[in-house]
Amino acid sequence: MKRKEKSEAKMLIEIGKLAGKKAAEENFALGLPIVYEEDGYIIEEDKNGNKKKIKKIKHLTIQ
């Protein structure tokens, strides 16, 4: 990967992190949870850090 491509990739990763953090803050301000994947489960997390497993993710098998 070229230096410019690495720099752009790093910048996009940082933008993604900031966007995710801002989205979580906005959800919490509205009293809404955030939802994400962790250890093969869909997780719902509230502002206080309480987590609830919503569903186990089935892995696709391509044949």
One Martini backbone bead per residue (centre of mass of N, CA, C, O) as a GRO file, in nm:
protein
   63
    1MET     BB    1   0.097   0.035   0.022
    2LYS     BB    2   0.074   0.350  -0.002
    3ARG     BB    3   0.120   0.629   0.175
    4LYS     BB    4  -0.146   0.774   0.095
    5GLU     BB    5  -0.334   0.533   0.152
    6LYS     BB    6  -0.264   0.507   0.452
    7SER     BB    7  -0.352   0.792   0.532
    8GLU     BB    8  -0.647   0.765   0.437
    9ALA     BB    9  -0.720   0.520   0.610
   10LYS     BB   10  -0.664   0.651   0.884
   11MET     BB   11  -0.866   0.883   0.851
   12LEU     BB   12  -1.122   0.704   0.818
   13ILE     BB   13  -1.102   0.566   1.091
   14GLU     BB   14  -1.123   0.823   1.264
   15ILE     BB   15  -1.395   0.917   1.154
   16GLY     BB   16  -1.551   0.663   1.243
   17LYS     BB   17  -1.503   0.694   1.547
   18LEU     BB   18  -1.633   0.975   1.578
   19ALA     BB   19  -1.911   0.901   1.466
   20GLY     BB   20  -1.976   0.680   1.675
   21LYS     BB   21  -1.953   0.857   1.927
   22LYS     BB   22  -2.169   1.065   1.846
   23ALA     BB   23  -2.405   0.868   1.814
   24ALA     BB   24  -2.405   0.766   2.105
   25GLU     BB   25  -2.451   1.039   2.243
   26GLU     BB   26  -2.723   1.096   2.104
   27ASN     BB   27  -2.875   0.851   2.202
   28PHE     BB   28  -2.839   0.900   2.508
   29ALA     BB   29  -2.976   1.185   2.508
   30LEU     BB   30  -3.256   1.030   2.406
   31GLY     BB   31  -3.265   0.737   2.558
   32LEU     BB   32  -3.092   0.553   2.376
   33PRO     BB   33  -2.952   0.289   2.251
   34ILE     BB   34  -2.697   0.081   2.154
   35VAL     BB   35  -2.583  -0.114   1.862
   36TYR     BB   36  -2.388  -0.425   1.850
   37GLU     BB   37  -2.107  -0.629   1.804
   38GLU     BB   38  -2.029  -0.924   2.025
   39ASP     BB   39  -1.920  -1.232   2.024
   40GLY     BB   40  -2.173  -1.307   1.817
   41TYR     BB   41  -2.355  -1.061   1.917
   42ILE     BB   42  -2.627  -0.872   1.973
   43ILE     BB   43  -2.599  -0.551   2.129
   44GLU     BB   44  -2.747  -0.372   2.403
   45GLU     BB   45  -2.673  -0.032   2.516
   46ASP     BB   46  -2.670   0.179   2.773
   47LYS     BB   47  -2.566   0.459   2.940
   48ASN     BB   48  -2.475   0.266   3.199
   49GLY     BB   49  -2.368  -0.018   3.051
   50ASN     BB   50  -2.597  -0.196   2.994
   51LYS     BB   51  -2.627  -0.532   2.878
   52LYS     BB   52  -2.794  -0.695   2.589
   53LYS     BB   53  -2.877  -0.983   2.446
   54ILE     BB   54  -3.044  -1.037   2.141
   55LYS     BB   55  -2.851  -1.206   1.926
   56LYS     BB   56  -2.734  -1.462   1.750
   57ILE     BB   57  -2.496  -1.507   1.511
   58LYS     BB   58  -2.501  -1.639   1.199
   59HIS     BB   59  -2.291  -1.809   1.008
   60LEU     BB   60  -2.182  -1.820   0.699
   61THR     BB   61  -2.207  -2.076   0.447
   62ILE     BB   62  -2.011  -2.141   0.168
   63GLN     BB   63  -2.060  -2.376  -0.122
   0.00000   0.00000   0.00000
